[in-house]
Amino acid sequence: MATLLLVEDNEMNRDMLSRRLQRRGYQVELAVDGQQGVDMCRDLRPDLVLLDMSLPVKDGWQVARELKGDDSVAGIPVVALTAHAMADDRQRAIQAGCDDYDTKPVDLPRLLEKIERLLDKA
């Protein structure tokens, strides 16, 4: 069973998405701000990180750069989750170090496809 770290400050989004992912067989760990996400990623070494980009303490852009700059966790795939659906947001997320990008509200089948593809590559 793959472990996913969901870094999401919105309680409703966090609860809904974590329950849906757990029903699909994933173990889901939760972080509520960017710093906690960085710390938990380093401690837990999840198989994949789902990263909200609008977070308190450290935003998702900072978190992605920090994780990808740390050799001990740089290989862990990161999927940016954001309500920002502007044309350059995907490119900005990739430049920050994210391996993929998905918009909110989450389309679960599409997100699961991205998760499975990245886990297969890891």
C-alpha positions, 0 to 999 in steps of 0.5 A: 500500500502506497503512502501519500502525504496530503498537504492541505490547509482546508479541512473540508478538502483535506477530509474529503480527499483523504477519505476518497484516497483511503477507499482506493487503498492508499494510506494517507498522512495529513499536513495542514501547512507548508512547514508541517508538510516539509517536516512530515515528508522528511520524517515519513518519506511518503511514496508521493506528495499531494501539495496544495499551493495556497498554504499558510506558513510556507506556500506550496511553491516554497515547499516544492522548491525546498523538497526538490532541493533536498537530496534525501526527499528530492525523488519523491513525486509531488503533485501540485493541487491548486484552484489556480487554473491560469495557463501559466500555473502548470508551468510555474508548478513544474518550474518549482519542482512539482512532477505534475499539476492538477486543479481543484475541485479535484477530479478523482479519476484524473488525479488517480491516473496521475498518482498511479503513473507517478508511482509506477515511475518511482 
